[in-house]
């Protein structure tokens, strides 16, 4: 006969019931997961312009794939042509306030038949952010074009770059990516090289748990709409620390409010010139005839990764734009360095095209005032970029058959 | 049938029993919320990402 005194205190008191407790636990997890699925799928970024700093990893806010897809669903009807913009801070529009953002101008130029969504992030590769969303939405929005920027021969690692790599793991763990053997091989190799056994177990376990429970979707929604709980360098103290992120507008400063002498400070000139020279200098060497040519090993690495970066059907609807630096710095290159620079952009565009993508460059005819610093564009430069990209997007839409009624599927 | 007035056993009070079961279920739901949040937090990087444009 059991001794009632031996029962745990809570249960003995008659106020704790294990079965209802466990049912409540299970129901609570199911409710959180279901809520996350519904709100993220539907979308909750009512005033989206881009993932500005407060709602980006810089602000300890990590947008989820489903959240980003929700942003698209709120804006794009199935019949419209979806233009997803990815890439780095240049395409994100650093130095361009929301009203002067280059993607807003691109939207204006393309008109109502197109919907432009800016998913570029500071420091991201062309394979991060928007690239994942474009692939995940390939069936839901078959009329889509992905546009991203990079530098000549900058290697497009299929596994992206931190801190945005979580989007790749999220897409993989949910089976949202197309099976594409060249990419799978590169990513699998990366996992083996970069994660020990425990790390691989953790990666898989976290992916599985989040797939089932959607805790990242749920708490991002809570943080965006109701209460933010993560300490971060952008809103370090109360009360702003806990304000829902939706309360923070996209208040990007305007390069155009700064005079040119502040945009291109002589104090930074030497460091900036090193970067400008490395754009082509890192990838080029002189052949026996004294002409510049890409270093074979680096070119080969680029070609391998470019081939693996996107599935073949996505390559055809991807436009890669090579970003040029400000003429303030390019003018200081020697004639020989200019030849190398020109070769890098010409060969860089060609290499992307050979790998199956659409590609071009921009900035050759831009003026000093079109830049806010060495690489980021002021609003005037953004307008020129938008005009260049709009022409290419229209041409791609026509060649991909997006302008025909009812096509393509 | 036993007359409740003559039954020596104390009468079971259904109301309080249901209430305590509901409290247990609510506790379970609260723990679910906490667990859900902990899973979210441990997945975040401990150091913030500082982006320097270059």
Interface residues (C-beta under 8 A of the other chain):
Chain A: X14 X15 X16 X17 X18 X20 X21 X22 X23 X24 X25 X26 X27 X28 X29 X31 X32 X57 X58 X60 X62 X89 X94 X122 X123 X162 X163 X206 X209 X210 X213 X215 X216 X218 X219 X229 X230 X232 X233 X275 X373 X375 X376
Chain B: X17 X20 X21 X22 X23 X24 X25 X26 X27 X28 X29 X30 X31 X32 X33 X35 X36 X37 X39 X40 X41 X43 X44 X45 X48 X49 X50 X51 X53 X54
